[in-house]
Amino acid sequence: MGPRRDSRTGSRTRRPLSVLVALTLAGCAATSEEFGDRPADLEPPANAVDGEIVRVIDGDSLVIAIDGSDVETRLAGINAPEADECHGSRSSEATRALADVFVRVDLVDTDQFGRSVALVWTNSGFVNANLVETGNAIAITADNPWASTFVAAEESARSARLGMWAPDACGETITADLRLAISEPDPPGPDNDVLIEERVTIRNDGGSEVDLSGFVLRDESSVNRLRLPSGTRLASGHTIEISSGCPPAPALGWCSRNAIWNNGGDSALLLGPEGTIVAHARYDPSR
């Protein structure tokens, strides 16, 4: 099965992202092997350009003035909560707090919306990694040469329950012991012909039944969200499989026309009704 076009990164580039980032690493003062547990301390490459912050749009989008032009810029390799989602405003505030007026910018790609995709440094350090490390953004798994760096930062934030990973991040208390797995991310056959077979599994490891009404299943992107219907209940020790297609009732499905889970890697997050992250799973075929 071939890879899907990813709405987060697009495909309109002058050079493949892997090539551009390889060039970036060649000019870096440090590499991922050298900065250990502090990805946010990685310094900009020698070929980074000067920029000036004009405006912070949201947690992962900025307008940066470069060579006299205002450039709408998406932070590479990460995804922050949307403005109307739990922690969205706090993620934006975190980016504003990091956004010194003068910055160093490494433009590595262009997305499908024509925005520049960049790695950005301020006096506070490596902005992309800092946002993930503080729980204000998640790491993107697929087609991201920085994935190992950002995934390490995300795992650190999740272990410390920082930012969006905090159990009280969204003002609700959920004590259920739920496990999530992308159980079949890439079934054999053309993506859109096997949507029913592309599945995520939720397992209840707790001692009592859990009412999943209103819980939300999402991927790494900013668009794929599934709110579980009222009356969805999961008994202790049992599992629920959720298909990307539209299976017959009472089975659950996105009823999507396109594959949800990226063949090159993805994350699944199960959120409480108000947005608290209850369970997380990552599929990475390269690991």
N, C-alpha and C positions, 0 to 999 in steps of 0.2 A: 504494500500500500504506500502510495507516495505521500510526502509531507503536505500539510495544509498551509494555505496562506494565513499568517497570523495577524489579526486585526491590531495587535499591540505594536508591531514593528514594521509591518508593510514589507514591500519588496522593491521599492524604487530607490536604487542606490547606484552610485557611480562605480563603487568597488564593493565586493562582498565584505560584510561586517567583520568576518573572521580575519580577512587580510588587513583591514584598517586597524583593528585592535592589535594584531600582531606587530604592526608598525609602531603603534602606540607603546606597546610593552618594550620594544627595542630601545625607545628613547626615555624610558622611565628611570627615575633615580632609585626606585625599589621595585621588587617584584612580589607576587603573592607569596612566594616562599620566604621572603625576607621580613615581611611585616607581621607575620604570625597571627595573633589574635586581634589585631587592630587594623582591619581593612580601611577604616576611616583615616588612618595615618599615611596611606599611600600617597606619594607626591605626584604632581602632574608631570607629564612627559615634556621633553625639551621643545617639542613642536606645538605645544599648546599655545593658544592665542589669547590676548587680553580682551576682556569684555567688561561691560558695565550693566548691572542689573537695572532694568527699566521697571519690571513688574513681576510679581509672583502671581501666577494664575491659580494654581492649586498645588498640592503636595509634590507633584512630579512634573509640573509645567511652568516655564518661565519665559519672559521676554528679555532677551539680552542684546544690548547694543554692541555690535562687532563691526569695526571699520566703518562707522557712521551709519550702519543699517540696523534696524530693530529686527531681531531674529527670534521667532517663536520657537522655543526649544523644549524638547521632551527629554527628561533625564533617562539615560540609557540603562537598560538592564533591571529596572525596578518598576513597581506599580504601587502608587499610593491610593488610599480610599478616595472614592468620588466625594464631591462636596456634600451630597445629600445622604451619604452613608455614615454609619458610626465611625467616629474618629477622623472623618474627612476634614473638619475645620481645624482640629488639632494638628493634623498632618501638614496642612497649609501653614499654620502658625510656626511649626517646626522648621519648615523651609524658609519662611521669612526670617526667622531668628538666625539661620545659617547664612542668609544671603547678604553678604557684605556688598557694598556698592561695586567695588572692583574685583573681578574674578578672573581665573584662568580657565579656558574652555578648550576641550578637545572634541571637535566635531567628527563623529565616527559614522554617521548614517543619516538617511532621510526617510521619514516614514510615509505611509500611503496618503497622509493628509498634507504632505509637503512641509511638515515641520522638521527642523533639524533635530537629530538625536545626539546627545552629547554627554560627556563626562565633565563634571564641573567641580572646580576647587575654589575655596575662599580661604580667608585667614583661619577659619574654623576647621579646615581640612577638606577631605574628599566628600562632597555633599551626597552623591549617590549612595555610597557605602554608609555614611553617617545616618541617613534616614532609615535604612534597613536595620542598622545596628541598634538604633534607639526605638524600634518598633513602630516607626511612622510610615513604613512602606514594606512591601514584600519583594522577594527576589523573583525574577523571571527565569524559568528553567530553560526553555527552548531557544535555540539560535542565539545564544548569549555567551560569548567567550569569557565574560566576567562571572559566569554562573557560580563557579566554585567559591569565588570571593564573596559574592552577595549571599549565597546559600549559607556559608559559614557565619556571616553576620546575622542572618535571619535566625539561624539555630541558636545563636547566643541570646538574641532578644527574646525568643520564644521560651528558652530555659529560664531566663530571668523574669519572664512575664512583664516585659516592658511595653508601653504604648498600647497598640491595638491587641497585644497578646495578654493584657491584664484581664483577670477574671471579672473585674468590675468596670471594664473599659466602656461599656454601653449602658450602665445603670441597671443591669439585671443580674440576678444570681442563678446560675445553672450548675447543679452539682452532679448531673448525670455523667456516668462513665461510658462515653461513646467512643468508638474507634471508626476510622474512615480509611478506605482503601480504593484506589483507582484499579478495580479488580480486572478489567479488560479494556485497556486504553486503545488498543490497536488490533481489533479482530481482523482475520484474513479477509481480503476482498477490497474493492473500492470503498473508500470512506462512507460515502453517502448511500451505499447499497446495504450497509451492515449496521445501521444506526442502533437497531434494537440490541445488537450484540455488544455494543460499546457501553460498559457499565461501571458504576461506582457502587461500593458496598458500605453500608452503615451497620455496625455491630454494637449491641448493647451488652457491655461487660459488667454492668451494675446489677444490683440485687433486686431491682424493681422495674416495672414497666415504665417507659418514658413516653410522654405525649409530645410528638414531634410536630404538631400543628403549628404552622407559621415559621418553622425553621427554614433557613435558606441554604441551599447548596450552590457554590460558585466555583469558578476556575480562577486562573491567574489574570485573566483579562478584565477589562472594565465593562463588559457587556453581558456575559453569560451568568444569569442568576435564575434559580428555580426555587420558588417558595412552596414548601410542602403543604398539601391541602389539609383542611380541617379534618380531624378524625384519624390522622396518621399516627399510629401507636406502635411501639416496638417493645416486645416482651423481653424480660431478662434472658440473656443467653441466645437471643435470636438475631437475625440479620434482615436487612431490607436491601434489595438491589434496585438501583435507579438507572434506567436505560436512557441513552441519548435519543432514542427513537420514541415511538408511540405504541407501547405494548397494550394488549387488551386488559381491561380492568379485571381485577383490582391492582395489577402491577403498576408501578409508578414509572413515568418517563417524562423527559423534557418535551417530547413531541417536536423536536428540532428538525429542520430541513438539512442541517449541516452538522458535521461532527463537532462535538464539544471539546474533547480532550486532545490536545496537540500531540501528534505522533512523536515529535522531537523531545517531549517532556512537558510536564505541567504540574500544577498543584491543585488539589481539591481542598476547599475549606467548608466546614459545616458551621453555620452561624445560628445563634439563637434568634428569636423573633425581633429583638432590638439590635442585633448585629454582633453580639459577643461571639468570639471565636471559640467554638466548643471542641472541634476536632480538626485535624490537618493531616494531609497525606501528600507526598510528592512522588511522581513517577518520572524517573530520569533514566532512559535507556543507555546512557553513556556510563552509568555508575554500576 
